[in-house]
Amino acid sequence: MVTSNIFHCRKNSWPPEEYISRHTLQLFDFDSAGPPKQAWRRRLNSHANLLKEFSITFKEAIKMVRLGIRLWSYVREEASHGRKAPIDPFTRESCKPSASQGVPLGGMGSGSISRGFRGEFRQWQIVPGTCDPSPVMANQFSLFISRDGGNKKYASVLAPGQHEGLGKACDEGISSWGWNLSGQHSTYHALFPRAWTIYDGEPDPDLKVSCRQISPFIPHNYKDTSLPTAVFVYTLVNTGKERAKVSLLLTWVNSIGGVSHLSGDHVNEPFIGEDGVSGVLLHHKTGKGNPPVTFAIAASETQNVNVTVLPCFGLAEGRSVTAREMWGKMMQDGQFDHENFNRGPSMPSSPGETLCAAVSASGWVEPHGRCTISFSLAWSSPKIKFLKGSSYHRRYTKFYGTSERAALNLAHDALTNYKRWEEEIEKWQSPILNDEGLPEWYKFTLFNELYFLVAGGTVWIDSSLPSPNVKNDQELPTNVESVDVKVTEAKVNSEHSTFVEHSTTSGCNGSTGVPLKNNSDSGTPQNKGSSNHLSHHFKWQDQLDDRDDVGRFLYLEGVEYIMWCTYDVHFYASFALLELFPKIELNIQRDFAKAVLSEDGRKVKFLAEGNYGIRKVRGAVPHDLGTHDPWNEMNAYNIHDTSKWKDLNPKFVLQVYRDFAATGDMSFGVDVWPAVCTAMEYMEQFDRDDDGLIENDGFPDQTYDTWTVHGVSAYCGCLWLAALQAAAAMAEQIGDKFFAETCKTKFFTAKSAFEKKLWNGSYFNYDSGSSRNSKSIQVDQLAGQWYTASSGLAPLFDEFKTRSALQKIYDFNVMKVKGGRMGAVNGMHPNGKVDETCMQSREIWTGVTYAVAANMILAGMEKEAFTTAEGIFTAGWSEEGFGYWFQTPEAWTTDGHFRSLIYMRPLAIWGMQWALSIPKAILEAPKINMMDRILISPATFSLSLTGNGVRKIANKAKCFGNSVLQCSC
């Protein structure tokens, strides 16, 4: 743990007393109604400034002009086929990004909706890979208050001020509602996965209102965390002398964002459920062939709370009830007619018509009394369909079935279970929140950065097989030539102790790994090789023990970079999943292990140089699991040929070993071991001079994909050294002694070359080339050391070198940029000037800053670590910052202009928490002695997996059913 009392000089403390009166806090000091002591806070009348996007310099534009032309052509070609390119810098959303985000709603992997800190529902991600940031302004909570005698009445939408597009107050739409909240005395408090909005005497000076938003994000709970639902608990305290009738109203549009509500054929239906839960189902017919969605809005009726509904109203004349008339009814009666529950399903909406619904919950609050009113929101879209044909059932269907009407049960269960969810959330968070040795900004930012696991386009499916009746798109990808597809799969023949390659070849009229469908309706049987291809390809995945079957998981690199599980970025983000949902993390690694052993021979055009290569090379770790047909068509990224990248394979080995050591899961280790060996062997081709060290190839062949590297690089070379050590350690534990000794010998040769070529006395040079930035100070130069220390392995370098390099990074990359209040810039010249070689060298990467901070903690530099990471908080999350809360970008420039909002890599803050409390399993894991090695002759100085090693591994596997190693015991 960090030593206490070292951060007070820079402590960002946001006590709730600075935002809410002490009297009001005391009134809410029960049943979690009041906000926590540590939270991210804003006043509702805070200005939500527009965010400033980065731009490239003229010099950078000249360098990238050919890439730009090819990318433009590719984006247009994909659009002509109804698909969005994974990277599209040319298309801009009509809704400009602003500093308005808040805690998103729902669990993981079933679609998400974000809710801004001022109350608007926005950032719609119900359909995988699509995100509509625009708020649907008719989706609101509103409050109606009437005091005894009717002399005092208040009515207001619980969102501050006027908004664009509301129109005139005389309209029949939502502009006719009471937008009377100033927000001056109302505050928002965020501690993911919960948020509190406190209305301290608004709109009624004598009524204090707390709204508590709760989503089922619960570590190690693989059921509730998959549920697409959220709860809003309103606590009302009457400080006046008169009893008050209070009605809360939830209005909702039959929409999944954007203009989807105008497509027509949508239907609303009232319902009365069990345990007093009542509301409206909104059945949404999606466009573009996407599966339908059903929303449920509901409230819980109690002895003191009466629930009524208005199943249908419109935003313009034409519907029997308009938004104006609905508001008037609530102003007059504070509720709707009970007969509305008997209406049944509505008539389908017409194209161009907006269909809305409302749920009202009302009750009396006595003088100095209190009342609790609870609402829930749920959405059910049981099937997801990717654009190139594969469909799957979402994870939650394992527990709620595959009907869209499951939304009703989801809404009911949310209202009956949320107290248990809160207990589990508080049990998880309390040890960190109560740790007085940690700065306050870190505590709540640690949890709030987890927003990405909900809002990062996550997909969580029930099983590895597509859902029934899958129709596969027969159309070729636009950048793929018409060639055969060969998927090669490595298996072990335990009888002969050798590798056997099984290959299947099919025409390219279907995606790799997906059963092909015959285009005709004649019922002609399919080719047997094709029809069996999927089950063969995923055999070991499908045999997972049902107790450990937590489904399969995807998350986007970012909402602007639409690629699933981008692996070079997952390297940084994966600490969050490993800490909180380790079974998901292991399954992601299994997916990539399977991918290492496969090959997809279709030709792809790489846009940076305009050259062609194959989509997936056997032995190379894929950049991503795909975009439009994940798991089956990998490497959606096509800027560079990532089979020549130098960081992906070492990152795979490092992550696998860390996960193996942390979980102690031997079956996982045996599952992935052939892929580890293959990945290591694949890298030997990049050792050009037989010094054991890989060299870069004079192009941006790693995660910094605009930053060219020549010769040996600090980043990739350090990762390679760490991978050799991790592979040796894993080999010893798996039982492959020969491979372990080979890695040890190669490690010492490579380490000597690395230090000789790059160490300059105070840090490791950027690369061994002769370019003007070869001596730059790269913030990520010790990424490999970060992983070895996080995994319980011995240091790669002596303590002096590690601490000296980290101190150099702190002094230059951190403190020379706005006094350390921006994070760590990627590249810095030794003269103290930012390296402007390319776009990425001059950027500050939020996730990399968190990663180097974690590295500093592991090196005993706690104060420097938290100062470094605090720069990300100050620039991104604080009130004086740029407004990137709950949308942390990949990068910003030194003047605060962002690139790629809502990005995966900032989850690396959980690498800091990992460093602060390294798991017991890692601390107690067997230690490898890198000095204890045998002499290996040059003839055997290779990382190829030998038959002898395979035999020992197969024996240790003991015939695990889910292993790649199929032994015939």
TAURCOR-V965154 format. One record per backbone hydrogen bond with DSSP energy under -1.0 kcal/mol. CO is the residue of the C=O (numbers start at 0). NH is the residue of the N-H. If there is no record, write none. Layout:
# TAURCOR-V965154
co nh
CO NH
CO NH
This chain:
# TAURCOR-V965154
co nh
6 9
10 12
14 17
15 18
15 19
20 24
21 25
22 26
23 27
25 28
27 29
27 33
29 32
39 189
41 187
42 45
46 48
48 98
51 897
56 60
57 61
58 62
59 63
63 67
64 68
65 69
66 70
67 71
68 72
69 73
70 74
71 75
72 76
73 77
74 78
75 79
77 80
77 82
78 81
85 561
96 50
97 99
99 116
108 459
111 124
112 104
113 121
115 118
119 115
120 135
121 113
123 131
124 111
126 129
131 123
135 138
137 139
139 250
140 157
141 248
142 155
143 246
144 153
145 244
146 149
151 146
153 144
155 142
156 158
162 165
167 170
171 323
172 175
173 176
176 178
177 156
177 179
180 160
182 44
182 185
184 199
185 43
186 197
187 41
188 195
189 39
190 193
192 214
193 190
194 212
195 188
196 210
197 186
198 200
198 208
203 206
205 238
207 236
208 198
209 234
210 196
211 232
212 194
213 230
214 216
217 220
220 224
222 225
223 226
224 107
226 106
226 228
227 378
229 376
230 213
231 374
232 211
233 372
234 209
235 370
236 207
237 367
242 147
243 364
244 145
245 362
246 143
247 360
248 141
249 358
251 356
252 254
256 259
258 261
259 262
261 351
265 348
266 282
267 345
268 280
270 278
273 276
275 300
276 272
277 298
278 270
279 296
280 268
281 294
282 266
283 292
286 289
292 283
293 379
294 281
295 377
296 279
297 375
298 277
304 301
305 361
307 359
309 357
312 355
313 322
320 313
321 325
322 326
323 327
324 328
325 329
326 330
327 331
328 332
329 333
336 339
337 340
338 341
339 342
348 264
349 352
354 253
355 312
356 251
357 309
358 249
359 307
360 247
361 305
362 245
364 243
365 368
368 237
370 235
372 233
373 299
374 231
375 297
376 229
377 295
379 293
381 393
383 391
385 388
389 385
390 466
391 383
392 461
393 396
394 397
395 398
395 399
396 400
402 405
403 406
404 407
405 409
406 410
407 411
408 412
409 413
410 414
411 415
412 416
413 417
416 420
417 421
418 422
419 423
420 424
421 425
422 426
423 427
424 428
425 429
428 432
429 433
431 434
434 437
438 442
439 443
440 444
441 445
442 446
443 447
444 448
446 449
447 450
448 451
449 452
450 453
450 454
451 455
455 555
458 553
459 394
460 551
476 479
478 604
480 482
484 505
486 503
488 501
490 499
492 496
492 497
497 492
499 490
501 488
503 486
505 484
510 513
526 530
527 531
529 532
531 535
532 536
533 537
535 538
537 541
540 543
544 547
547 549
551 460
553 458
554 564
556 903
560 557
560 562
562 556
563 624
565 569
566 570
568 571
568 572
569 573
572 575
573 577
574 578
575 579
576 580
579 219
580 584
581 585
582 586
583 587
584 588
585 589
586 590
587 591
588 592
589 593
590 594
591 595
592 596
594 597
595 618
599 615
601 614
602 480
603 612
605 609
610 605
612 603
615 599
616 619
622 566
623 634
624 630
625 563
627 387
628 631
628 632
637 606
638 607
639 641
640 643
641 644
646 650
647 651
648 652
649 653
650 654
651 655
652 656
653 657
654 658
655 659
656 660
657 661
658 662
659 663
663 665
664 668
665 669
666 670
667 671
668 672
671 675
672 676
673 677
674 678
675 679
676 680
677 681
680 683
681 684
682 685
683 686
685 687
685 694
698 700
700 645
702 704
703 706
708 697
710 695
711 767
712 716
713 717
714 718
715 719
716 720
717 721
718 722
719 723
720 724
721 725
722 726
723 727
724 728
725 729
726 730
727 731
728 732
729 733
730 734
730 735
734 736
735 739
736 740
737 741
738 742
739 743
740 744
741 745
742 746
743 747
744 748
745 749
746 750
747 751
748 752
749 753
750 754
751 755
752 756
753 757
754 758
757 764
762 759
765 713
770 773
772 775
773 766
776 827
777 780
779 782
781 785
782 786
783 787
784 788
785 789
786 790
787 792
797 801
798 802
799 803
800 804
801 805
802 806
803 807
804 808
805 809
806 810
807 811
808 813
809 814
811 815
812 824
813 816
816 819
817 820
825 778
826 834
827 776
828 831
832 828
837 841
840 826
842 825
843 891
844 848
845 849
846 850
847 851
848 852
849 853
850 854
851 855
852 856
853 857
854 858
855 860
856 859
860 864
861 865
862 866
863 867
864 868
865 869
868 871
868 872
869 873
870 874
871 875
872 876
872 877
874 881
875 883
877 880
883 886
886 901
887 902
889 845
890 898
891 843
892 895
896 892
897 53
898 890
899 889
901 558
903 906
904 907
905 908
906 909
907 910
908 912
909 913
910 914
911 915
912 916
918 922
919 923
928 931
930 932
936 939
937 940
939 941
945 949
946 950
947 951
948 952
949 953
950 954
951 955
952 956
959 962
963 965
964 966
